[in-house]
Amino acid sequence: MKHYFALFLLALFVIPAAASARSLSFGLSGTDVKTLQTTLISKDGSSVPVFITTSPIKDLNGNLLGISKIARDITKQHKAEEKFKVLLEAAPDAMVIVNREGKIGLVNAQTEKVFGYKRHELLGQMVEVLVPQRFRANHSGHRDNFFV
C-alpha cells in the first residue's frame, strides 16, 4: 500500500524540493501523527494547497517499517477563508477575532483606525491590550465564560 500511495502521489503532483525535504523530515521526526500544511504543484503546473498527515508504521516490536502520508486537498477551505477575510475587512465596525486563549488572530482595517495599532502589532497579542486598564483584571473571566 505504501508503494501504491507513493506512485499515486508522484503521478498527480510534482513536489517542490523544499516542500519535499520539509515533508520527509517532518514525517520522520517523533512517533506521533504529524500534520503539515503546504502547497503541491499539480501535473498541469497549478498550485494545490494540501494538508498532509504523516504517521509511523511500526511492527509489533516498535521498529519503524515506514511512514504513511495522506495529502488532502484544502482548496475549498482556502476559498472559504478568503471570503471570510473579505467580509471581515468590509465590516464598517472594528472587528477582532480571538482564540480561546484570548490571542488575537484577525483584525480588520477599522480596528487599526479605532485603536491606533497596526495590524501586525495586534496579531498574536492578548485581546486585553485593547481593553481599558480598569477593566482588564476581570476581562479574562468574561472571555472564558464566552467560550463555555
PyMOL CGO cylinders between C-alpha atoms (Angstrom):
from pymol import cmd
from pymol.cgo import CYLINDER

trace = [
    CYLINDER, 0.00, 0.00, 0.00, 2.86, 2.37, 0.84, 0.3, 1, 1, 1, 1, 1, 1,
    CYLINDER, 2.86, 2.37, 0.84, 4.29, 2.00, -2.68, 0.3, 1, 1, 1, 1, 1, 1,
    CYLINDER, 4.29, 2.00, -2.68, 0.91, 2.42, -4.32, 0.3, 1, 1, 1, 1, 1, 1,
    CYLINDER, 0.91, 2.42, -4.32, 0.28, 5.70, -2.50, 0.3, 1, 1, 1, 1, 1, 1,
    CYLINDER, 0.28, 5.70, -2.50, 3.76, 6.98, -3.32, 0.3, 1, 1, 1, 1, 1, 1,
    CYLINDER, 3.76, 6.98, -3.32, 3.26, 6.15, -7.00, 0.3, 1, 1, 1, 1, 1, 1,
    CYLINDER, 3.26, 6.15, -7.00, -0.19, 7.68, -6.95, 0.3, 1, 1, 1, 1, 1, 1,
    CYLINDER, -0.19, 7.68, -6.95, 1.12, 10.87, -5.35, 0.3, 1, 1, 1, 1, 1, 1,
    CYLINDER, 1.12, 10.87, -5.35, 4.00, 11.17, -7.81, 0.3, 1, 1, 1, 1, 1, 1,
    CYLINDER, 4.00, 11.17, -7.81, 1.65, 10.65, -10.75, 0.3, 1, 1, 1, 1, 1, 1,
    CYLINDER, 1.65, 10.65, -10.75, -0.58, 13.53, -9.65, 0.3, 1, 1, 1, 1, 1, 1,
    CYLINDER, -0.58, 13.53, -9.65, 1.84, 16.02, -8.16, 0.3, 1, 1, 1, 1, 1, 1,
    CYLINDER, 1.84, 16.02, -8.16, 5.35, 17.31, -8.51, 0.3, 1, 1, 1, 1, 1, 1,
    CYLINDER, 5.35, 17.31, -8.51, 6.52, 18.11, -5.01, 0.3, 1, 1, 1, 1, 1, 1,
    CYLINDER, 6.52, 18.11, -5.01, 8.73, 21.23, -4.84, 0.3, 1, 1, 1, 1, 1, 1,
    CYLINDER, 8.73, 21.23, -4.84, 12.18, 20.34, -3.47, 0.3, 1, 1, 1, 1, 1, 1,
    CYLINDER, 12.18, 20.34, -3.47, 11.85, 22.49, -0.34, 0.3, 1, 1, 1, 1, 1, 1,
    CYLINDER, 11.85, 22.49, -0.34, 8.38, 21.13, 0.49, 0.3, 1, 1, 1, 1, 1, 1,
    CYLINDER, 8.38, 21.13, 0.49, 9.53, 17.56, -0.18, 0.3, 1, 1, 1, 1, 1, 1,
    CYLINDER, 9.53, 17.56, -0.18, 12.53, 17.83, 2.16, 0.3, 1, 1, 1, 1, 1, 1,
    CYLINDER, 12.53, 17.83, 2.16, 10.44, 19.54, 4.84, 0.3, 1, 1, 1, 1, 1, 1,
    CYLINDER, 10.44, 19.54, 4.84, 7.69, 16.93, 4.49, 0.3, 1, 1, 1, 1, 1, 1,
    CYLINDER, 7.69, 16.93, 4.49, 10.12, 14.00, 4.66, 0.3, 1, 1, 1, 1, 1, 1,
    CYLINDER, 10.12, 14.00, 4.66, 11.96, 15.25, 7.74, 0.3, 1, 1, 1, 1, 1, 1,
    CYLINDER, 11.96, 15.25, 7.74, 8.60, 16.16, 9.27, 0.3, 1, 1, 1, 1, 1, 1,
    CYLINDER, 8.60, 16.16, 9.27, 7.33, 12.60, 8.83, 0.3, 1, 1, 1, 1, 1, 1,
    CYLINDER, 7.33, 12.60, 8.83, 10.46, 11.02, 10.27, 0.3, 1, 1, 1, 1, 1, 1,
    CYLINDER, 10.46, 11.02, 10.27, 10.59, 13.02, 13.47, 0.3, 1, 1, 1, 1, 1, 1,
    CYLINDER, 10.59, 13.02, 13.47, 8.91, 11.60, 16.55, 0.3, 1, 1, 1, 1, 1, 1,
    CYLINDER, 8.91, 11.60, 16.55, 6.44, 8.77, 16.91, 0.3, 1, 1, 1, 1, 1, 1,
    CYLINDER, 6.44, 8.77, 16.91, 3.09, 10.56, 16.80, 0.3, 1, 1, 1, 1, 1, 1,
    CYLINDER, 3.09, 10.56, 16.80, 0.83, 11.53, 13.95, 0.3, 1, 1, 1, 1, 1, 1,
    CYLINDER, 0.83, 11.53, 13.95, 2.06, 14.82, 12.46, 0.3, 1, 1, 1, 1, 1, 1,
    CYLINDER, 2.06, 14.82, 12.46, 0.32, 17.34, 10.26, 0.3, 1, 1, 1, 1, 1, 1,
    CYLINDER, 0.32, 17.34, 10.26, 1.66, 19.90, 7.81, 0.3, 1, 1, 1, 1, 1, 1,
    CYLINDER, 1.66, 19.90, 7.81, 0.01, 22.43, 5.55, 0.3, 1, 1, 1, 1, 1, 1,
    CYLINDER, 0.01, 22.43, 5.55, 1.86, 23.11, 2.32, 0.3, 1, 1, 1, 1, 1, 1,
    CYLINDER, 1.86, 23.11, 2.32, 1.35, 23.58, -1.42, 0.3, 1, 1, 1, 1, 1, 1,
    CYLINDER, 1.35, 23.58, -1.42, 1.93, 20.93, -4.08, 0.3, 1, 1, 1, 1, 1, 1,
    CYLINDER, 1.93, 20.93, -4.08, 2.29, 21.57, -7.78, 0.3, 1, 1, 1, 1, 1, 1,
    CYLINDER, 2.29, 21.57, -7.78, -0.06, 19.53, -9.99, 0.3, 1, 1, 1, 1, 1, 1,
    CYLINDER, -0.06, 19.53, -9.99, 0.99, 18.00, -13.30, 0.3, 1, 1, 1, 1, 1, 1,
    CYLINDER, 0.99, 18.00, -13.30, -0.51, 20.94, -15.18, 0.3, 1, 1, 1, 1, 1, 1,
    CYLINDER, -0.51, 20.94, -15.18, 1.59, 23.39, -13.12, 0.3, 1, 1, 1, 1, 1, 1,
    CYLINDER, 1.59, 23.39, -13.12, -1.16, 24.75, -10.89, 0.3, 1, 1, 1, 1, 1, 1,
    CYLINDER, -1.16, 24.75, -10.89, -0.68, 25.09, -7.12, 0.3, 1, 1, 1, 1, 1, 1,
    CYLINDER, -0.68, 25.09, -7.12, -2.81, 22.93, -4.86, 0.3, 1, 1, 1, 1, 1, 1,
    CYLINDER, -2.81, 22.93, -4.86, -2.96, 23.71, -1.13, 0.3, 1, 1, 1, 1, 1, 1,
    CYLINDER, -2.96, 23.71, -1.13, -2.88, 20.46, 0.84, 0.3, 1, 1, 1, 1, 1, 1,
    CYLINDER, -2.88, 20.46, 0.84, -2.97, 19.25, 4.42, 0.3, 1, 1, 1, 1, 1, 1,
    CYLINDER, -2.97, 19.25, 4.42, -0.52, 16.37, 4.83, 0.3, 1, 1, 1, 1, 1, 1,
    CYLINDER, -0.52, 16.37, 4.83, -0.89, 13.87, 7.67, 0.3, 1, 1, 1, 1, 1, 1,
    CYLINDER, -0.89, 13.87, 7.67, 2.03, 11.55, 8.41, 0.3, 1, 1, 1, 1, 1, 1,
    CYLINDER, 2.03, 11.55, 8.41, 2.19, 8.70, 10.86, 0.3, 1, 1, 1, 1, 1, 1,
    CYLINDER, 2.19, 8.70, 10.86, 4.74, 5.99, 11.53, 0.3, 1, 1, 1, 1, 1, 1,
    CYLINDER, 4.74, 5.99, 11.53, 4.07, 2.37, 10.55, 0.3, 1, 1, 1, 1, 1, 1,
    CYLINDER, 4.07, 2.37, 10.55, 5.66, 0.05, 13.10, 0.3, 1, 1, 1, 1, 1, 1,
    CYLINDER, 5.66, 0.05, 13.10, 5.91, -3.68, 13.64, 0.3, 1, 1, 1, 1, 1, 1,
    CYLINDER, 5.91, -3.68, 13.64, 4.83, -5.35, 16.89, 0.3, 1, 1, 1, 1, 1, 1,
    CYLINDER, 4.83, -5.35, 16.89, 8.27, -4.66, 18.41, 0.3, 1, 1, 1, 1, 1, 1,
    CYLINDER, 8.27, -4.66, 18.41, 8.03, -0.95, 17.71, 0.3, 1, 1, 1, 1, 1, 1,
    CYLINDER, 8.03, -0.95, 17.71, 10.52, -0.94, 14.83, 0.3, 1, 1, 1, 1, 1, 1,
    CYLINDER, 10.52, -0.94, 14.83, 9.80, 1.64, 12.17, 0.3, 1, 1, 1, 1, 1, 1,
    CYLINDER, 9.80, 1.64, 12.17, 8.73, -0.04, 8.93, 0.3, 1, 1, 1, 1, 1, 1,
    CYLINDER, 8.73, -0.04, 8.93, 7.68, 3.04, 7.04, 0.3, 1, 1, 1, 1, 1, 1,
    CYLINDER, 7.68, 3.04, 7.04, 5.63, 6.18, 7.08, 0.3, 1, 1, 1, 1, 1, 1,
    CYLINDER, 5.63, 6.18, 7.08, 2.07, 6.64, 5.96, 0.3, 1, 1, 1, 1, 1, 1,
    CYLINDER, 2.07, 6.64, 5.96, 1.35, 10.01, 4.30, 0.3, 1, 1, 1, 1, 1, 1,
    CYLINDER, 1.35, 10.01, 4.30, -2.04, 11.27, 3.25, 0.3, 1, 1, 1, 1, 1, 1,
    CYLINDER, -2.04, 11.27, 3.25, -2.45, 14.55, 1.35, 0.3, 1, 1, 1, 1, 1, 1,
    CYLINDER, -2.45, 14.55, 1.35, -5.88, 16.20, 1.46, 0.3, 1, 1, 1, 1, 1, 1,
    CYLINDER, -5.88, 16.20, 1.46, -6.79, 18.98, -0.99, 0.3, 1, 1, 1, 1, 1, 1,
    CYLINDER, -6.79, 18.98, -0.99, -7.92, 22.03, 1.03, 0.3, 1, 1, 1, 1, 1, 1,
    CYLINDER, -7.92, 22.03, 1.03, -8.65, 24.38, -1.88, 0.3, 1, 1, 1, 1, 1, 1,
    CYLINDER, -8.65, 24.38, -1.88, -12.32, 24.82, -0.87, 0.3, 1, 1, 1, 1, 1, 1,
    CYLINDER, -12.32, 24.82, -0.87, -11.32, 25.61, 2.72, 0.3, 1, 1, 1, 1, 1, 1,
    CYLINDER, -11.32, 25.61, 2.72, -8.85, 28.24, 1.50, 0.3, 1, 1, 1, 1, 1, 1,
    CYLINDER, -8.85, 28.24, 1.50, -11.51, 29.86, -0.70, 0.3, 1, 1, 1, 1, 1, 1,
    CYLINDER, -11.51, 29.86, -0.70, -13.97, 29.97, 2.23, 0.3, 1, 1, 1, 1, 1, 1,
    CYLINDER, -13.97, 29.97, 2.23, -11.31, 31.56, 4.46, 0.3, 1, 1, 1, 1, 1, 1,
    CYLINDER, -11.31, 31.56, 4.46, -10.61, 34.20, 1.81, 0.3, 1, 1, 1, 1, 1, 1,
    CYLINDER, -10.61, 34.20, 1.81, -14.33, 35.03, 1.55, 0.3, 1, 1, 1, 1, 1, 1,
    CYLINDER, -14.33, 35.03, 1.55, -14.49, 35.39, 5.32, 0.3, 1, 1, 1, 1, 1, 1,
    CYLINDER, -14.49, 35.39, 5.32, -11.47, 37.72, 5.34, 0.3, 1, 1, 1, 1, 1, 1,
    CYLINDER, -11.47, 37.72, 5.34, -13.05, 39.88, 2.61, 0.3, 1, 1, 1, 1, 1, 1,
    CYLINDER, -13.05, 39.88, 2.61, -16.28, 40.14, 4.62, 0.3, 1, 1, 1, 1, 1, 1,
    CYLINDER, -16.28, 40.14, 4.62, -14.35, 40.93, 7.80, 0.3, 1, 1, 1, 1, 1, 1,
    CYLINDER, -14.35, 40.93, 7.80, -12.40, 43.66, 6.03, 0.3, 1, 1, 1, 1, 1, 1,
    CYLINDER, -12.40, 43.66, 6.03, -15.61, 45.19, 4.60, 0.3, 1, 1, 1, 1, 1, 1,
    CYLINDER, -15.61, 45.19, 4.60, -17.27, 45.49, 8.02, 0.3, 1, 1, 1, 1, 1, 1,
    CYLINDER, -17.27, 45.49, 8.02, -17.94, 49.13, 9.00, 0.3, 1, 1, 1, 1, 1, 1,
    CYLINDER, -17.94, 49.13, 9.00, -17.03, 48.42, 12.64, 0.3, 1, 1, 1, 1, 1, 1,
    CYLINDER, -17.03, 48.42, 12.64, -13.81, 47.32, 14.29, 0.3, 1, 1, 1, 1, 1, 1,
    CYLINDER, -13.81, 47.32, 14.29, -13.69, 43.51, 14.26, 0.3, 1, 1, 1, 1, 1, 1,
    CYLINDER, -13.69, 43.51, 14.26, -11.27, 41.49, 16.39, 0.3, 1, 1, 1, 1, 1, 1,
    CYLINDER, -11.27, 41.49, 16.39, -11.18, 37.67, 16.20, 0.3, 1, 1, 1, 1, 1, 1,
    CYLINDER, -11.18, 37.67, 16.20, -9.54, 35.87, 19.12, 0.3, 1, 1, 1, 1, 1, 1,
    CYLINDER, -9.54, 35.87, 19.12, -8.93, 32.23, 20.01, 0.3, 1, 1, 1, 1, 1, 1,
    CYLINDER, -8.93, 32.23, 20.01, -9.93, 30.51, 23.29, 0.3, 1, 1, 1, 1, 1, 1,
    CYLINDER, -9.93, 30.51, 23.29, -6.75, 31.70, 24.97, 0.3, 1, 1, 1, 1, 1, 1,
    CYLINDER, -6.75, 31.70, 24.97, -7.55, 35.32, 24.08, 0.3, 1, 1, 1, 1, 1, 1,
    CYLINDER, -7.55, 35.32, 24.08, -4.83, 35.75, 21.45, 0.3, 1, 1, 1, 1, 1, 1,
    CYLINDER, -4.83, 35.75, 21.45, -5.77, 37.98, 18.53, 0.3, 1, 1, 1, 1, 1, 1,
    CYLINDER, -5.77, 37.98, 18.53, -5.86, 36.07, 15.24, 0.3, 1, 1, 1, 1, 1, 1,
    CYLINDER, -5.86, 36.07, 15.24, -7.54, 38.51, 12.84, 0.3, 1, 1, 1, 1, 1, 1,
    CYLINDER, -7.54, 38.51, 12.84, -8.40, 42.20, 12.81, 0.3, 1, 1, 1, 1, 1, 1,
    CYLINDER, -8.40, 42.20, 12.81, -9.83, 44.46, 10.13, 0.3, 1, 1, 1, 1, 1, 1,
    CYLINDER, -9.83, 44.46, 10.13, -8.78, 47.93, 8.94, 0.3, 1, 1, 1, 1, 1, 1,
    CYLINDER, -8.78, 47.93, 8.94, -11.39, 49.59, 11.16, 0.3, 1, 1, 1, 1, 1, 1,
    CYLINDER, -11.39, 49.59, 11.16, -9.66, 48.07, 14.20, 0.3, 1, 1, 1, 1, 1, 1,
    CYLINDER, -9.66, 48.07, 14.20, -6.44, 49.81, 13.16, 0.3, 1, 1, 1, 1, 1, 1,
    CYLINDER, -6.44, 49.81, 13.16, -8.27, 53.14, 12.82, 0.3, 1, 1, 1, 1, 1, 1,
    CYLINDER, -8.27, 53.14, 12.82, -10.21, 52.88, 16.10, 0.3, 1, 1, 1, 1, 1, 1,
    CYLINDER, -10.21, 52.88, 16.10, -7.39, 51.64, 18.32, 0.3, 1, 1, 1, 1, 1, 1,
    CYLINDER, -7.39, 51.64, 18.32, -4.39, 53.20, 16.56, 0.3, 1, 1, 1, 1, 1, 1,
    CYLINDER, -4.39, 53.20, 16.56, -2.39, 49.97, 16.25, 0.3, 1, 1, 1, 1, 1, 1,
    CYLINDER, -2.39, 49.97, 16.25, -1.02, 48.50, 13.04, 0.3, 1, 1, 1, 1, 1, 1,
    CYLINDER, -1.02, 48.50, 13.04, -2.37, 45.05, 12.24, 0.3, 1, 1, 1, 1, 1, 1,
    CYLINDER, -2.37, 45.05, 12.24, 0.98, 43.31, 12.75, 0.3, 1, 1, 1, 1, 1, 1,
    CYLINDER, 0.98, 43.31, 12.75, 1.25, 44.88, 16.22, 0.3, 1, 1, 1, 1, 1, 1,
    CYLINDER, 1.25, 44.88, 16.22, -2.01, 43.23, 17.33, 0.3, 1, 1, 1, 1, 1, 1,
    CYLINDER, -2.01, 43.23, 17.33, -1.76, 39.76, 15.80, 0.3, 1, 1, 1, 1, 1, 1,
    CYLINDER, -1.76, 39.76, 15.80, -0.72, 37.24, 18.44, 0.3, 1, 1, 1, 1, 1, 1,
    CYLINDER, -0.72, 37.24, 18.44, -1.25, 39.69, 21.31, 0.3, 1, 1, 1, 1, 1, 1,
    CYLINDER, -1.25, 39.69, 21.31, -3.75, 39.12, 24.10, 0.3, 1, 1, 1, 1, 1, 1,
    CYLINDER, -3.75, 39.12, 24.10, -7.07, 40.87, 23.43, 0.3, 1, 1, 1, 1, 1, 1,
    CYLINDER, -7.07, 40.87, 23.43, -6.73, 42.61, 26.78, 0.3, 1, 1, 1, 1, 1, 1,
    CYLINDER, -6.73, 42.61, 26.78, -4.31, 45.10, 25.18, 0.3, 1, 1, 1, 1, 1, 1,
    CYLINDER, -4.31, 45.10, 25.18, -7.46, 46.66, 23.68, 0.3, 1, 1, 1, 1, 1, 1,
    CYLINDER, -7.46, 46.66, 23.68, -9.40, 46.69, 26.96, 0.3, 1, 1, 1, 1, 1, 1,
    CYLINDER, -9.40, 46.69, 26.96, -9.11, 49.78, 29.19, 0.3, 1, 1, 1, 1, 1, 1,
    CYLINDER, -9.11, 49.78, 29.19, -6.77, 49.20, 32.12, 0.3, 1, 1, 1, 1, 1, 1,
    CYLINDER, -6.77, 49.20, 32.12, -9.53, 49.45, 34.75, 0.3, 1, 1, 1, 1, 1, 1,
    CYLINDER, -9.53, 49.45, 34.75, -11.43, 46.51, 33.14, 0.3, 1, 1, 1, 1, 1, 1,
    CYLINDER, -11.43, 46.51, 33.14, -8.51, 44.21, 32.31, 0.3, 1, 1, 1, 1, 1, 1,
    CYLINDER, -8.51, 44.21, 32.31, -8.44, 42.29, 35.61, 0.3, 1, 1, 1, 1, 1, 1,
    CYLINDER, -8.44, 42.29, 35.61, -11.93, 40.83, 35.07, 0.3, 1, 1, 1, 1, 1, 1,
    CYLINDER, -11.93, 40.83, 35.07, -11.86, 40.55, 31.30, 0.3, 1, 1, 1, 1, 1, 1,
    CYLINDER, -11.86, 40.55, 31.30, -10.22, 37.12, 31.03, 0.3, 1, 1, 1, 1, 1, 1,
    CYLINDER, -10.22, 37.12, 31.03, -13.02, 35.64, 33.20, 0.3, 1, 1, 1, 1, 1, 1,
    CYLINDER, -13.02, 35.64, 33.20, -15.65, 37.16, 30.90, 0.3, 1, 1, 1, 1, 1, 1,
    CYLINDER, -15.65, 37.16, 30.90, -13.77, 35.78, 27.90, 0.3, 1, 1, 1, 1, 1, 1,
    CYLINDER, -13.77, 35.78, 27.90, -13.57, 32.31, 29.45, 0.3, 1, 1, 1, 1, 1, 1,
    CYLINDER, -13.57, 32.31, 29.45, -17.35, 32.32, 30.07, 0.3, 1, 1, 1, 1, 1, 1,
    CYLINDER, -17.35, 32.32, 30.07, -17.96, 33.32, 26.45, 0.3, 1, 1, 1, 1, 1, 1,
    CYLINDER, -17.96, 33.32, 26.45, -16.40, 30.09, 25.14, 0.3, 1, 1, 1, 1, 1, 1,
    CYLINDER, -16.40, 30.09, 25.14, -18.32, 27.79, 27.53, 0.3, 1, 1, 1, 1, 1, 1,
]
cmd.load_cgo(trace, "trace")
